[in-house]
Amino acid sequence: MINWIKIEDEIPEEGKRLLYFFEGTGVWAGFYYGRDESYPSSNDHVFGCEAGFLTGDVTHYCYIDYPEGGEWRVEADKEFSKEAKKEMLHSRYPLGLRNSIWNQ
C-alpha cells in the first residue's frame, strides 16, 4: 500500500524522487522543486517531471523507495533534480527574476 502524504500536512524533500498526484491528470513520477512565492495561492509548491511542471495543483505525494542495490540512485536523483530545477527556472522566468523567486 502506498503511503500518500497531503501537501498541506508535510512539505516534501527536494531532490528525492517521488510520485505526485494532481486530480486533473492523475499520478506522475518526478521531483519537488520548492515553493514559488510569486504564485497567487497558498499552495505554491512546484513539482515536475520530464513532461513539465505544476505549481499549486498537487494535493498528495509519496516517496519512491529503490530496491536493494539501487541506493546509488539517491545521489544521482539529487543531481538530476538540481539540474532540472535550473532548466525550469531558466525557461519559466526572465533572467532578473530567476534568483529572486527561490533560494538556490
Backbone as a printed PyTorch tensor [residue, N CA C, xyz], in Angstrom:
tensor([[[  0.8390,  -1.1860,   0.0000],
         [  0.0000,   0.0000,   0.0000],
         [  0.8840,   1.2500,   0.0000]],

        [[  0.4910,   2.2330,  -0.7510],
         [  1.2470,   3.4830,  -0.8470],
         [  0.8140,   4.4240,   0.2690]],

        [[  1.7860,   5.0490,   0.9020],
         [  1.5270,   5.9860,   1.9880],
         [  1.5000,   7.4130,   1.4300]],

        [[  0.3410,   7.8460,   0.9400],
         [  0.2010,   9.1900,   0.3780],
         [  0.2180,  10.2300,   1.4910]],

        [[  0.9090,  11.3310,   1.2510],
         [  1.0320,  12.4210,   2.2140],
         [  0.3800,  13.6580,   1.6060]],

        [[ -0.4630,  14.3350,   2.3730],
         [ -1.0760,  15.5780,   1.9010],
         [ -0.0280,  16.6850,   1.9250]],

        [[  0.0240,  17.4600,   0.8560],
         [  0.9990,  18.5490,   0.7660],
         [  0.7860,  19.5640,   1.8860]],

        [[ -0.4500,  19.7150,   2.3490],
         [ -0.7280,  20.6630,   3.4330],
         [ -0.2560,  20.1420,   4.7930]],

        [[  0.0020,  18.8330,   4.8960],
         [  0.4610,  18.2460,   6.1560],
         [  1.9770,  18.2070,   6.2820]],

        [[  2.6550,  18.0240,   5.1650],
         [  4.1140,  17.8910,   5.1970],
         [  4.6980,  18.2840,   3.8430]],

        [[  5.7250,  19.1030,   3.8640],
         [  6.3870,  19.5370,   2.6320],
         [  7.4280,  18.4870,   2.2410]],

        [[  7.4460,  18.0800,   0.9710],
         [  8.4050,  17.0550,   0.5410],
         [  9.8490,  17.5430,   0.5620]],

        [[ 10.7390,  16.5850,   0.5510],
         [ 12.1700,  16.8580,   0.4880],
         [ 12.5670,  17.0780,  -0.9740]],

        [[ 13.3250,  18.1200,  -1.2310],
         [ 13.8020,  18.3640,  -2.5970],
         [ 14.8670,  17.3410,  -2.9640]],

        [[ 14.8900,  16.9610,  -4.2370],
         [ 15.9240,  16.0660,  -4.7400],
         [ 15.6610,  14.5970,  -4.5250]],

        [[ 14.5230,  14.2510,  -3.9570],
         [ 14.1820,  12.8500,  -3.7170],
         [ 13.0340,  12.4690,  -4.6480]],

        [[ 13.2430,  11.4250,  -5.4530],
         [ 12.2220,  11.0100,  -6.4250],
         [ 10.9480,  10.6070,  -5.6940]],

        [[  9.8180,  11.0250,  -6.2660],
         [  8.5340,  10.7280,  -5.6360],
         [  7.4310,  10.5920,  -6.6700]],

        [[  6.2900,  10.1210,  -6.2130],
         [  5.0630,  10.1390,  -7.0020],
         [  4.2720,  11.3350,  -6.5190]],

        [[  3.6420,  12.0530,  -7.4350],
         [  2.7750,  13.1460,  -7.0050],
         [  1.4460,  13.0470,  -7.7280]],

        [[  0.3910,  13.5090,  -7.0460],
         [ -0.9650,  13.3750,  -7.5540],
         [ -1.5830,  14.7350,  -7.8170]],

        [[ -2.1320,  14.8750,  -9.0120],
         [ -2.8690,  16.0580,  -9.4270],
         [ -4.1890,  15.5460,  -9.9820]],

        [[ -5.2960,  16.0110,  -9.4240],
         [ -6.6060,  15.4800,  -9.7820],
         [ -6.8850,  15.5370, -11.2810]],

        [[ -6.3860,  16.5420, -11.9590],
         [ -6.6550,  16.6980, -13.3870],
         [ -6.0070,  15.6600, -14.2810]],

        [[ -4.8470,  15.1410, -13.8740],
         [ -4.1270,  14.1950, -14.7380],
         [ -3.7080,  12.9100, -14.0500]],

        [[ -3.8570,  12.8120, -12.7480],
         [ -3.5070,  11.5770, -12.0500],
         [ -2.1280,  11.6040, -11.4230]],

        [[ -1.4620,  10.4550, -11.4560],
         [ -0.1890,  10.2540, -10.7600],
         [  0.9800,  10.3880, -11.7310]],

        [[  2.0160,  11.0970, -11.2830],
         [  3.2400,  11.2880, -12.0570],
         [  4.4460,  10.9720, -11.1760]],

        [[  5.5270,  10.5380, -11.7770],
         [  6.7960,  10.3420, -11.0710],
         [  7.6880,  11.5340, -11.3970]],

        [[  8.2840,  12.1220, -10.3730],
         [  9.1360,  13.2830, -10.6020],
         [  9.7690,  13.7720,  -9.3210]],

        [[  9.8670,  15.1040,  -9.1960],
         [ 10.5590,  15.7200,  -8.0710],
         [  9.7930,  16.9310,  -7.5540]],

        [[ 10.0790,  17.2760,  -6.3030],
         [  9.5740,  18.5020,  -5.6960],
         [ 10.6720,  19.5450,  -5.8350]],

        [[ 10.3100,  20.7580,  -6.2940],
         [ 11.2960,  21.8030,  -6.5470],
         [ 11.2220,  22.9930,  -5.6020]],

        [[ 10.3870,  22.9390,  -4.6010],
         [ 10.3010,  24.0540,  -3.6690],
         [  9.0320,  24.8590,  -3.8740]],

        [[  9.0680,  26.0860,  -3.3900],
         [  7.8920,  26.9510,  -3.4480],
         [  8.1490,  28.1330,  -4.3700]],

        [[  7.0980,  28.5350,  -5.0580],
         [  7.1420,  29.7180,  -5.9140],
         [  6.2730,  30.7730,  -5.2370]],

        [[  6.8970,  31.6380,  -4.4640],
         [  6.1420,  32.6040,  -3.6670],
         [  5.4570,  33.6700,  -4.5120]],

        [[  5.7610,  33.7160,  -5.8080],
         [  5.0570,  34.6530,  -6.6810],
         [  3.7200,  34.0770,  -7.1540]],

        [[  3.4780,  32.8010,  -6.8800],
         [  2.2330,  32.1540,  -7.3060],
         [  1.0870,  32.6360,  -6.4140]],

        [[ -0.0510,  33.0200,  -6.9990],
         [ -1.1430,  33.6330,  -6.2190],
         [ -2.0450,  32.6300,  -5.4970]],

        [[ -1.4600,  31.7330,  -4.7420],
         [ -2.2240,  30.7370,  -3.9910],
         [ -1.3830,  30.2920,  -2.8120]],

        [[ -2.0370,  29.8250,  -1.7490],
         [ -1.2760,  29.3260,  -0.6100],
         [ -0.5860,  28.0100,  -0.9630]],

        [[ -1.1180,  27.2780,  -1.9490],
         [ -0.4530,  26.0660,  -2.4300],
         [  0.4670,  26.4720,  -3.5770]],

        [[  1.6450,  26.9480,  -3.2120],
         [  2.6000,  27.4300,  -4.2070],
         [  3.7560,  26.4530,  -4.4170]],

        [[  3.4880,  25.1740,  -4.1340],
         [  4.5010,  24.1320,  -4.2740],
         [  4.6710,  23.7500,  -5.7400]],

        [[  5.9260,  23.5260,  -6.1500],
         [  6.2340,  23.2050,  -7.5410],
         [  6.7550,  21.7670,  -7.6310]],

        [[  6.1170,  20.9900,  -8.4960],
         [  6.5270,  19.6180,  -8.7830],
         [  6.7930,  19.5220, -10.2710]],

        [[  7.6690,  18.6180, -10.6790],
         [  7.9220,  18.4760, -12.0970],
         [  8.4900,  17.1270, -12.4740]],

        [[  8.4210,  16.8570, -13.7790],
         [  8.9760,  15.6390, -14.3660],
         [  9.3650,  15.9610, -15.8040]],

        [[  9.6780,  14.9290, -16.5810],
         [ 10.0900,  15.1330, -17.9660],
         [  8.9980,  15.7930, -18.8030]],

        [[  7.7310,  15.6430, -18.3960],
         [  6.6040,  16.1960, -19.1570],
         [  6.3510,  17.6730, -18.8710]],

        [[  6.9380,  18.1990, -17.8020],
         [  6.7250,  19.5970, -17.4450],
         [  6.6280,  19.7770, -15.9450]],

        [[  6.0600,  20.9010, -15.5110],
         [  5.9640,  21.1770, -14.0830],
         [  4.5770,  21.7020, -13.7390]],

        [[  4.2300,  21.5670, -12.4580],
         [  2.9500,  22.0400, -11.9330],
         [  3.2050,  22.9130, -10.7210]],

        [[  2.5200,  24.0170, -10.6300],
         [  2.5840,  24.8690,  -9.4470],
         [  1.1800,  24.9940,  -8.8890]],

        [[  1.0040,  24.6060,  -7.6340],
         [ -0.2680,  24.7940,  -6.9520],
         [ -1.3170,  23.7360,  -7.1850]],

        [[ -1.0440,  22.7330,  -7.9980],
         [ -2.0620,  21.7480,  -8.3360],
         [ -1.9270,  20.4270,  -7.5990]],

        [[ -0.7530,  20.0970,  -7.1230],
         [ -0.5180,  18.8060,  -6.4840],
         [ -1.1190,  18.8080,  -5.0830]],

        [[ -1.8750,  17.7510,  -4.7840],
         [ -2.5140,  17.6430,  -3.4670],
         [ -1.8530,  16.6020,  -2.5770]],

        [[ -1.2490,  15.5630,  -3.1720],
         [ -0.6460,  14.4710,  -2.4090],
         [  0.6460,  14.0100,  -3.0900]],

        [[  1.5210,  13.3960,  -2.2980],
         [  2.7490,  12.8190,  -2.8330],
         [  3.1710,  11.6440,  -1.9630]],

        [[  4.0620,  10.8150,  -2.4730],
         [  4.6910,   9.7530,  -1.6800],
         [  6.0730,   9.4890,  -2.2680]],

        [[  6.9920,   9.0980,  -1.4050],
         [  8.3530,   8.8290,  -1.8520],
         [  8.4440,   7.4660,  -2.5260]],

        [[  9.3910,   7.3420,  -3.4390],
         [  9.6620,   6.0780,  -4.1130],
         [ 10.9090,   5.4810,  -3.4820]],

        [[ 10.7850,   4.2840,  -2.9650],
         [ 11.9400,   3.5720,  -2.4150],
         [ 12.5460,   2.6990,  -3.5040]],

        [[ 13.8560,   2.6360,  -3.5310],
         [ 14.5360,   1.7940,  -4.5010],
         [ 14.7540,   0.4040,  -3.9200]],

        [[ 14.7740,  -0.6090,  -4.7710],
         [ 15.0510,  -1.9610,  -4.2830],
         [ 16.5030,  -2.0660,  -3.8290]],

        [[ 16.8010,  -3.1160,  -3.1110],
         [ 18.1580,  -3.3480,  -2.6320],
         [ 19.1280,  -3.2820,  -3.8080]],

        [[ 20.2130,  -2.5690,  -3.6170],
         [ 21.1950,  -2.3880,  -4.6780],
         [ 20.9910,  -1.1100,  -5.4800]],

        [[ 19.8840,  -0.4320,  -5.2690],
         [ 19.5940,   0.7800,  -6.0190],
         [ 19.8980,   2.0580,  -5.2630]],

        [[ 20.6110,   1.9310,  -4.1490],
         [ 20.9010,   3.0950,  -3.3070],
         [ 21.6900,   4.1740,  -4.0440]],

        [[ 22.4820,   3.7780,  -5.0270],
         [ 23.2790,   4.7430,  -5.7870],
         [ 22.3910,   5.7600,  -6.4940]],

        [[ 21.1360,   5.3930,  -6.7660],
         [ 20.2090,   6.2890,  -7.4650],
         [ 19.8640,   7.5230,  -6.6350]],

        [[ 19.9560,   7.4200,  -5.3200],
         [ 19.5820,   8.5410,  -4.4540],
         [ 20.4260,   9.7700,  -4.7860]],

        [[ 21.7310,   9.6160,  -4.8480],
         [ 22.6120,  10.7470,  -5.1770],
         [ 22.4330,  11.1880,  -6.6260]],

        [[ 22.2460,  10.2290,  -7.5200],
         [ 22.0200,  10.5680,  -8.9320],
         [ 20.7320,  11.3770,  -9.0840]],

        [[ 19.6950,  11.0060,  -8.3330],
         [ 18.4320,  11.7470,  -8.3750],
         [ 18.6050,  13.1770,  -7.8830]],

        [[ 19.3880,  13.3610,  -6.8230],
         [ 19.6120,  14.7090,  -6.2920],
         [ 20.2750,  15.5980,  -7.3420]],

        [[ 21.2630,  15.0560,  -8.0310],
         [ 21.9500,  15.8250,  -9.0740],
         [ 21.0180,  16.1230, -10.2430]],

        [[ 20.2520,  15.1220, -10.6700],
         [ 19.3140,  15.3120, -11.7710],
         [ 18.2810,  16.3760, -11.4160]],

        [[ 17.7410,  16.2960, -10.2080],
         [ 16.7250,  17.2480,  -9.7580],
         [ 17.2750,  18.6690,  -9.7320]],

        [[ 18.4910,  18.8150,  -9.2720],
         [ 19.1340,  20.1350,  -9.1960],
         [ 19.2760,  20.7500, -10.5900]],

        [[ 19.7240,  19.9580, -11.5530],
         [ 19.8780,  20.4460, -12.9260],
         [ 18.5270,  20.7330, -13.5740]],

        [[ 17.5400,  19.8740, -13.3190],
         [ 16.2020,  20.0830, -13.8880],
         [ 15.5740,  21.3600, -13.3410]],

        [[ 15.8130,  21.6560, -12.0610],
         [ 15.2780,  22.8820, -11.4650],
         [ 15.9010,  24.1090, -12.1380]],

        [[ 17.2030,  24.0490, -12.3990],
         [ 17.8690,  25.1610, -13.0840],
         [ 17.2690,  25.3840, -14.4690]],

        [[ 17.0430,  24.3000, -15.2010],
         [ 16.4540,  24.4140, -16.5380],
         [ 15.0390,  24.9770, -16.4720]],

        [[ 14.2710,  24.5310, -15.4830],
         [ 12.9010,  25.0130, -15.3280],
         [ 12.9010,  26.5120, -15.0380]],

        [[ 13.7520,  26.9540, -14.1320],
         [ 13.8310,  28.3800, -13.8150],
         [ 14.2570,  29.1830, -15.0370]],

        [[ 15.1710,  28.6370, -15.7940],
         [ 15.6550,  29.3210, -16.9970],
         [ 14.5350,  29.5190, -18.0150]],

        [[ 13.7030,  28.5050, -18.1870],
         [ 12.6420,  28.5990, -19.1890],
         [ 11.4030,  29.3300, -18.6860]],

        [[ 11.2200,  29.3650, -17.3890],
         [  9.9790,  29.9010, -16.8250],
         [ 10.0350,  31.3850, -16.5150]],

        [[ 11.1780,  31.8790, -16.1050],
         [ 11.2650,  33.2540, -15.6280],
         [ 12.2930,  34.0640, -16.3940]],

        [[ 12.0450,  35.3720, -16.5330],
         [ 13.0620,  36.2580, -17.1110],
         [ 14.3120,  36.2510, -16.2380]],

        [[ 15.4220,  36.5550, -16.8250],
         [ 16.7120,  36.4860, -16.1400],
         [ 16.7190,  37.1700, -14.7790]],

        [[ 16.1640,  38.3470, -14.6530],
         [ 16.2030,  39.0840, -13.3940],
         [ 15.4200,  38.4500, -12.2650]],

        [[ 14.4320,  37.6290, -12.5900],
         [ 13.6080,  37.0150, -11.5520],
         [ 14.0970,  35.6500, -11.1050]],

        [[ 14.9210,  34.9980, -11.8900],
         [ 15.2970,  33.6080, -11.6090],
         [ 15.8470,  33.3950, -10.2150]],

        [[ 16.7610,  34.2170,  -9.7900],
         [ 17.3700,  34.0200,  -8.4810],
         [ 16.5420,  34.5990,  -7.3460]],

        [[ 15.6110,  35.4820,  -7.6460],
         [ 14.8160,  36.0790,  -6.5800],
         [ 13.5870,  35.2520,  -6.2260]],

        [[ 13.1560,  34.3440,  -7.1070],
         [ 11.9650,  33.5440,  -6.8410],
         [ 12.2410,  32.5200,  -5.7480]],

        [[ 13.2640,  31.6890,  -5.9410],
         [ 13.6000,  30.6370,  -4.9730],
         [ 15.0470,  30.7820,  -4.5620]],

        [[ 15.3320,  30.4210,  -3.3480],
         [ 16.7230,  30.3730,  -2.9090],
         [ 17.4040,  29.2160,  -3.6200]],

        [[ 18.5760,  29.4530,  -4.1290],
         [ 19.3130,  28.3970,  -4.8460],
         [ 20.2040,  27.6410,  -3.9030]]])
